Amino acid sequence: MTGAAMLQTPASEKARLSRYSKRKQVNRIALTMSMLAMSFGLFWLCWILFETVRLGVGGLTLGGGVGYLTRQYGLTIDSLLEVEMVLADGRFVVANATENADLFWAVRGGGGNFGVVTAFLFRGRPVGPTVYGGPIFWPMEHAAEVMRFWRDLILSDPEHLNGWFGFHTVPPVDMFPAEHHLKKMAVITWCYTGDLDGAAQVFAPIRAVAPPAIDFAGPIPMPVLQSLFDGLYPAGLQWYWNADFVTDLSDEAIALHLEYAEQLPSVHSTMHLYPINGAAQRVGQNDTAWSFREANFAQVIVGVDPDPANNARTIAWSKEYWRRLHPHSAGGAYVNMMMDEGQERVMASYRDNYPRLAQVKAKYDPHNLFRVNQNIRPARN
């Protein structure tokens, strides 16, 4: 593909790519990550589980954007060059580093508080089309050593190796060996963007830390990796989220994680730790609205079940798990992973950036029209 390319989706969303400038413009926030991933050989957005097919580029980006490429290229907002927006008063504006720069600062992590974004312009990031990745599952008896190994590895290895850690119940579906169905396991889903010829050597110590029960890691097209688990989480599930940023994953915290991993209340319930170190930490904490640049992990605990009758059990597990782990956290949380938790939690997630965000809110949305979100209230001067 040369010059510009057009992706026309059934809902008329569009994406344009210039190979020469290595910039992508995305129109319409309903355009999803997987649509883009399947269209181009350049991958410039970071990916997060549950935010592929069902979450649009808008929701991912405005909250920050965490995923497989975070260690290598930073957050999604770190590749954002410009937005086009409709404001609360109906005005259409462009925001970038030189035009409406205060608004451009705020939308990079401040969520949907400031207007409706109708177009995004991103810097392209060359990845793939094939990477070495996928999940490796370990039995719970090896979970502690695997978790400690992963913690130390992900904080020290080259940034083209990434992998999020989770606890899962093996789903009783054909893609998993029947002898492991419904067993609780520790899982790391990897993405290695380095030399494929040397990948086996890179993964040798990973596979040696403890005998894996299930090993799916290998060469895989990036779009396939991005949508690998979508079928396991269909629309209509009941979700309850709790989240935190984590700087130090201590052995004491790992012991608490294991306690609640043994109590996973349903097949879909899980805990994930996403690395947000590396390139994401080379941006200053006041350079964008995203404040927790020193944090190493974004943690999310989700109680999930298809039956509303089970909500009490899954919610209680998620809340109690979070309550026990919260003292080991950095304080705030990734806003894309939060529920309606009150103004104090929103303020804690933006820390010293909150007063500046409130001033920008007062300028562009003084009557708080855009408030069904992790709401930043307009400053009262």
Phi, psi and omega per residue, in radians:
M1 nan 2.291 3.098
T2 -2.196 2.834 3.123
G3 1.118 -2.250 -3.099
A4 -1.896 2.559 3.100
A5 -2.210 2.559 -3.100
M6 -2.071 2.287 3.001
L7 -1.893 2.069 3.113
Q8 -1.896 2.036 -3.126
T9 -1.725 2.926 3.139
P10 -1.001 -0.489 -3.132
A11 -1.652 0.227 3.100
S12 1.192 0.411 3.011
E13 -1.316 2.662 -3.048
K14 -2.303 2.610 2.983
A15 -2.403 2.410 3.124
R16 -2.184 2.431 -3.135
L17 -2.248 2.246 2.987
S18 -1.799 2.002 3.128
R19 -1.162 -0.446 -3.056
Y20 -1.367 -0.735 -3.129
S21 -1.590 -0.227 -3.070
K22 0.949 0.769 3.043
R23 -2.118 2.560 3.066
K24 -2.116 2.348 3.003
Q25 -1.929 2.314 -3.132
V26 -2.072 2.149 3.080
N27 -1.823 2.437 3.101
R28 1.371 2.051 -3.053
I29 -1.228 -0.169 3.113
A30 -1.351 -0.188 3.091
L31 -1.113 2.257 -3.019
T32 -1.730 2.871 3.125
M33 -1.007 -0.802 -3.050
S34 -1.184 -0.591 3.070
M35 -1.015 -0.769 -3.138
L36 -1.210 -0.759 -3.090
A37 -1.042 -0.613 -3.097
M38 -1.427 -0.106 -3.046
S39 -1.787 -0.493 -3.003
F40 -2.272 2.693 3.090
G41 -1.521 -0.053 3.066
L42 -1.829 2.311 -3.134
F43 -2.064 2.007 -3.004
W44 -2.044 -0.075 3.120
L45 -1.893 2.464 3.058
C46 -1.362 2.575 -3.010
W47 -1.936 2.556 3.054
I48 -2.421 2.434 3.130
L49 -1.014 2.477 -3.066
F50 1.319 0.013 3.135
E51 -2.189 0.710 3.104
T52 -1.858 -1.523 -3.078
V53 -1.171 -0.692 -2.945
R54 -1.605 -0.239 3.092
L55 -1.912 2.304 3.125
G56 -1.317 2.918 3.105
V57 -1.024 -0.627 -3.109
G58 -1.064 -0.878 -3.122
G59 -1.108 -0.752 3.113
L60 -1.045 -0.881 -2.991
T61 -1.211 -0.845 -3.005
L62 -1.113 -0.492 3.080
G63 -1.428 -0.256 3.132
G64 2.402 -1.007 3.101
G65 1.581 1.762 -3.115
V66 -2.100 2.490 3.097
G67 3.091 -2.730 -3.021
Y68 -1.047 -0.507 -3.040
L69 -1.782 0.168 -3.057
T70 -1.081 -0.779 -3.113
R71 -1.135 -0.593 -3.059
Q72 -1.489 -0.716 -3.018
Y73 -2.143 -0.024 -3.133
G74 1.594 -2.994 3.089
L75 -1.236 2.861 3.082
T76 -1.001 -0.699 -3.136
I77 -1.126 -0.347 3.130
D78 -1.324 -0.190 3.035
S79 -1.869 0.073 -3.120
L80 -1.463 2.230 -3.114
L81 -1.845 -0.474 -3.028
E82 -2.944 2.626 2.994
V83 -2.300 2.662 2.933
E84 -1.951 2.367 -2.985
M85 -2.429 2.672 2.907
V86 -1.884 2.179 -3.066
L87 -1.548 3.055 -3.097
A88 -1.067 -0.536 -3.137
D89 -1.554 0.116 3.083
G90 1.607 -0.085 3.128
R91 -1.243 2.555 3.038
F92 -1.787 2.215 -3.100
V93 -2.343 2.777 2.982
V94 -1.935 2.403 3.113
A95 -2.254 2.233 3.089
N96 -2.669 -2.863 -3.053
A97 -1.170 -0.358 -3.096
T98 -2.059 -0.354 -3.098
E99 -2.052 2.110 -3.040
N100 0.893 0.880 -3.038
A101 -1.106 -0.533 3.118
D102 -1.155 -0.674 3.097
L103 -1.199 -0.704 3.119
F104 -1.092 -0.689 3.067
W105 -1.058 -0.770 -3.019
A106 -1.227 -0.679 -3.081
V107 -1.263 -0.249 3.103
R108 -1.487 1.326 3.118
G109 2.027 -0.257 -3.086
G110 -1.479 0.075 3.077
G111 1.268 -2.810 -3.071
G112 -1.545 0.601 -3.040
N113 -1.409 -0.240 -2.869
F114 -2.045 -0.139 3.141
G115 2.721 -3.068 3.120
V116 -1.760 2.034 3.124
V117 -1.454 2.154 -3.118
T118 -1.798 -0.247 3.103
A119 -2.732 2.531 3.074
F120 -2.145 2.479 2.999
L121 -2.071 2.139 -3.069
F122 -2.063 2.687 2.926
R123 -1.417 2.310 -3.141
G124 -1.257 2.620 3.131
R125 -2.278 2.027 -3.086
P126 -1.323 2.063 3.099
V127 -2.537 2.458 3.002
G128 1.371 -2.712 0.252
P129 -1.308 -0.252 3.116
T130 -1.949 2.343 3.047
V131 -2.110 3.101 3.042
Y132 -1.925 1.968 -3.065
G133 -2.918 -3.008 -3.091
G134 2.116 3.006 -3.063
P135 -1.497 2.537 2.930
I136 -2.131 2.238 -3.100
F137 -1.850 2.399 3.051
W138 -2.155 2.506 3.072
P139 -1.043 2.677 -3.076
M140 -1.070 -0.459 3.132
E141 -1.141 -0.292 3.099
H142 -1.862 0.104 -2.995
A143 -1.094 -0.722 -3.083
A144 -1.109 -0.838 -3.122
E145 -1.185 -0.623 3.105
V146 -1.144 -0.744 -3.127
M147 -1.133 -0.734 3.098
R148 -1.146 -0.732 3.110
F149 -1.061 -0.813 -3.139
W150 -1.079 -0.767 3.120
R151 -0.961 -0.874 -3.091
D152 -1.206 -0.661 -3.123
L153 -1.154 -0.830 -3.001
I154 -1.268 -0.330 3.102
L155 -1.579 -0.084 -3.053
S156 -2.281 -0.408 -3.046
D157 -1.349 2.848 3.083
P158 -0.940 2.623 -2.974
E159 -1.281 -0.173 3.064
H160 -1.426 0.071 2.965
L161 -1.900 2.180 3.088
N162 -2.446 2.771 3.086
G163 -3.054 2.326 3.072
W164 -1.664 2.575 -3.101
F165 -1.784 2.459 3.100
G166 -2.648 2.885 2.959
F167 -1.969 2.284 -3.094
H168 -2.452 2.677 2.888
T169 -1.633 2.198 -3.091
V170 -1.102 2.102 -3.106
P171 -1.185 2.534 3.128
P172 -1.451 1.150 3.130
V173 -2.244 2.869 -2.949
D174 -1.115 -0.443 -3.082
M175 -1.223 -0.252 3.123
F176 -1.942 2.492 3.115
P177 -0.985 2.356 -3.049
A178 -1.035 -0.564 -3.088
E179 -1.190 -0.228 3.139
H180 -1.884 0.022 -3.127
H181 -0.990 2.330 3.062
L182 1.222 0.182 3.025
K183 -1.474 2.489 3.062
K184 -1.460 2.345 -3.061
M185 -2.521 2.776 2.957
A186 -1.562 2.393 -3.042
V187 -2.307 2.388 2.917
I188 -2.144 2.162 3.089
T189 -1.800 2.006 -2.937
W190 -1.701 2.712 2.957
C191 -2.548 1.918 3.138
Y192 -1.991 2.076 -3.070
T193 -1.822 0.198 3.123
G194 -1.423 -2.829 -3.102
D195 -1.098 2.077 -3.113
L196 -1.110 -0.534 -3.140
D197 -1.138 -0.458 3.141
G198 -1.762 0.104 -3.042
A199 -1.131 -0.698 -3.124
A200 -1.042 -0.658 3.116
Q201 -1.200 -0.684 3.100
V202 -1.082 -0.677 -3.058
F203 -1.532 -0.102 -3.141
A204 -1.028 -0.860 3.108
P205 -1.188 -0.454 3.084
I206 -1.154 -0.789 -3.136
R207 -1.278 -0.334 -3.097
A208 -1.526 -0.232 -3.073
V209 -1.092 -0.601 3.068
A210 -2.920 2.665 -3.108
P211 -1.128 2.064 3.096
P212 -1.189 2.578 3.014
A213 -1.489 -0.667 3.131
I214 -2.432 2.280 -3.087
D215 -2.284 1.826 3.121
F216 -1.807 0.032 -3.043
A217 -1.266 2.358 3.135
G218 3.044 -3.042 3.089
P219 -1.050 2.311 -3.075
I220 -2.674 2.396 3.062
P221 -1.086 2.436 -3.104
M222 -0.987 -0.742 3.106
P223 -1.054 -0.593 3.124
V224 -1.196 -0.755 3.104
L225 -1.059 -0.723 -3.097
Q226 -1.111 -0.519 -3.070
S227 -1.985 0.329 -2.971
L228 -1.045 -0.636 -3.027
F229 -1.852 0.107 -3.049
D230 -1.024 -0.667 -3.109
G231 -1.168 -0.361 -3.137
L232 -1.441 -0.237 -3.121
Y233 -2.204 1.299 -3.104
P234 -1.241 2.892 3.074
A235 -1.103 2.628 3.061
G236 1.733 -0.029 3.104
L237 -1.261 2.715 3.046
Q238 -1.573 2.185 -3.055
W239 -2.131 2.479 2.938
Y240 -2.389 2.150 -2.985
W241 -1.914 2.501 2.905
N242 -2.425 2.398 -3.025
A243 -2.474 2.792 3.054
D244 -2.742 2.695 2.844
F245 -1.509 2.550 -3.137
V246 -2.291 2.251 3.064
T247 -1.717 -0.826 -3.121
D248 -2.057 2.021 3.083
L249 -1.626 1.561 -3.039
S250 -1.352 2.867 3.069
D251 -1.099 -0.572 3.090
E252 -1.133 -0.736 3.099
A253 -1.126 -0.679 3.122
I254 -1.078 -0.699 3.110
A255 -1.072 -0.684 3.093
L256 -1.177 -0.695 3.079
H257 -0.995 -0.774 -3.109
L258 -1.126 -0.652 3.137
E259 -1.031 -0.773 -3.087
Y260 -1.487 -0.402 3.034
A261 -1.122 -0.596 3.097
E262 -1.190 -0.248 -3.101
Q263 -1.906 0.295 3.127
L264 -0.788 2.106 -2.953
P265 -1.462 -0.159 -3.135
S266 -2.768 2.908 -3.131
V267 -1.065 -0.610 -3.053
H268 -1.535 -0.311 -3.111
S269 -1.202 2.562 -3.023
T270 -2.833 2.950 2.920
M271 -2.271 2.342 3.065
H272 -2.181 2.507 2.959
L273 -2.091 2.056 -3.124
Y274 -1.829 2.190 3.084
P275 -1.146 2.331 3.067
I276 -2.279 0.572 3.081
N277 -1.669 -2.800 3.115
G278 1.233 -2.293 -3.052
A279 -1.036 -0.568 -3.135
A280 -1.096 -0.457 -3.114
Q281 -1.526 -0.076 3.109
R282 -1.555 0.103 3.015
V283 -1.822 2.386 -3.098
G284 -1.180 2.658 -3.055
Q285 -1.201 -0.297 3.096
N286 -1.862 0.069 -3.109
D287 -1.342 -0.439 3.033
T288 -2.382 3.053 3.120
A289 -1.162 -0.461 3.122
W290 -1.152 2.013 -2.979
S291 -1.619 -0.568 -2.941
F292 -1.494 1.015 -3.121
R293 -1.248 -0.340 -3.139
E294 -1.513 -0.230 3.136
A295 -1.163 2.606 -3.128
N296 -1.744 -0.392 -3.058
F297 -2.478 2.560 2.914
A298 -1.867 2.047 -3.071
Q299 -1.810 2.387 3.046
V300 -2.403 2.378 3.088
I301 -2.074 2.149 -3.096
V302 -2.251 2.211 2.966
G303 -1.622 2.093 -3.000
V304 -2.370 2.380 3.102
D305 -2.784 2.568 3.109
P306 -1.287 -0.337 -3.013
D307 -1.824 2.044 3.105
P308 -1.001 -0.407 3.131
A309 -1.118 -0.339 -3.125
N310 -1.689 0.099 -3.073
N311 -1.039 -0.727 -3.093
A312 -1.008 -0.741 -3.119
R313 -1.201 -0.813 -3.092
T314 -1.204 -0.646 3.123
I315 -1.181 -0.755 -3.139
A316 -1.064 -0.741 3.110
W317 -1.093 -0.813 -3.112
S318 -1.106 -0.775 -3.128
K319 -1.117 -0.802 -3.097
E320 -1.179 -0.726 3.083
Y321 -0.994 -0.881 -3.128
W322 -1.094 -0.754 -3.117
R323 -1.041 -0.691 -3.141
R324 -1.263 -0.579 -3.102
L325 -1.505 -0.421 -3.013
H326 -0.958 -0.675 3.105
P327 -1.061 -0.308 3.119
H328 -1.649 0.118 -3.070
S329 -1.645 3.047 3.091
A330 -1.496 -0.180 3.059
G331 2.177 -1.226 -3.104
G332 -1.493 -2.943 -3.100
A333 -2.574 2.811 3.045
Y334 -1.203 2.080 -2.973
V335 -1.118 -0.440 3.103
N336 -1.223 -0.185 -3.110
M337 -1.987 0.182 -3.098
M338 -1.739 2.656 2.967
M339 -1.583 -2.941 3.019
D340 -1.386 1.681 -2.952
E341 -2.030 0.152 3.075
G342 1.683 2.821 -3.031
Q343 -1.158 -0.575 -3.126
E344 -1.101 -0.668 3.129
R345 -1.209 -0.653 3.075
V346 -1.095 -0.824 -3.136
M347 -1.093 -0.668 3.121
A348 -1.146 -0.519 -3.108
S349 -1.343 -0.355 3.104
Y350 -1.885 -0.231 3.095
R351 0.837 -2.230 -3.058
D352 -1.170 -0.229 3.103
N353 -1.412 -0.230 -3.059
Y354 -1.097 -0.815 3.141
P355 -1.017 -0.680 3.100
R356 -1.163 -0.718 3.086
L357 -1.075 -0.705 3.127
A358 -1.117 -0.604 3.083
Q359 -1.188 -0.741 3.098
V360 -1.119 -0.707 3.097
K361 -1.037 -0.774 -3.139
A362 -1.093 -0.557 -3.134
K363 -1.309 -0.747 -2.994
Y364 -1.790 -0.376 3.120
D365 -2.539 1.161 -3.006
P366 -1.125 -0.418 -3.121
H367 -1.739 0.166 3.037
N368 1.012 0.806 3.065
L369 -1.078 -0.732 -3.110
F370 -1.598 1.555 -3.002
R371 -2.266 -0.069 3.104
V372 -1.538 1.327 -2.989
N373 -2.970 -2.980 2.932
Q374 -1.330 1.580 -2.782
N375 -1.329 2.292 2.985
I376 -1.773 2.025 -3.059
R377 -1.445 2.483 -3.139
P378 -1.073 2.389 3.072
A379 -1.129 2.501 3.090
R380 -1.836 1.842 -3.070
N381 -1.455 nan nan
